[in-house]
Amino acid sequence: MSSVCPACGIDVVPGYVRCPRCHAGLPVGAGRTKRTTADPGGTAVARRGFPVSAVVIAVGVAAAIILIGTRRSTRSAAPESAALPAPVEAIASSAPSTAAPLTVRASAPPQPDTAEHDRRAAALQLEATLRRQRLWGRAEVLGLRIDVRSGSCADKAMPPAIDGERAVLRGAGLTRLRCLAQSGAVVFERDL
């Protein structure tokens, strides 16, 4: 069911608006169907009814939740079969009174090691000094050594800042100081 182009005479497959060779307009009756504005085209999809399967699934989930809830409530309401232990007074009255009363001595809370506490206080004071001079660093006490981790270890203001706190560090029992770059590399190490 092909049609012929009125301008050039070539056979044209139905549905073309213009001739594929000469681009002349084809008449409506020449294998061309008239367009309607009601349905723009596309794939036709059959209308579906009410989604029964979704309702069935929802009802099943609701029933499962209710069933689980009732099982939990019946378990907690069940009486306990184990006997409760006897009161402490009853046990104490049935025991022979020949035993000496038990005395509990309260021990003093453990005191922190004062030397360790002094070292940590000295490290915090060094950190505060570095912060005031904008040489930001963290001090860590490792035994008798203190490690300062800072990006400013190579700064020329770092040794005088450490020397200003040398007496406090030595007084806390620290003997050695290392200044470490952020990467962990030792920039300098000195005795206190």
Buried (B, 14 or more C-beta within 10 A) or exposed (E): EEBBBBBEEEEBEEEBEBBEEEEEBBEEEBBBEEEEEEEEEEEEEEEEEEEEEEEEEEEEEEEEEEEEEEEEEEEEEEEEEEEEEEEEEEEEEEEEEEEEEEEEEEEEEEEEEEEEEBBBEBBEBBBEBBEEBEBEBBBBBEEEBBBBBBEBBEBEEBEEBBEEBBEBBEEBBBEBBBBBBEEEEEBBEEEB
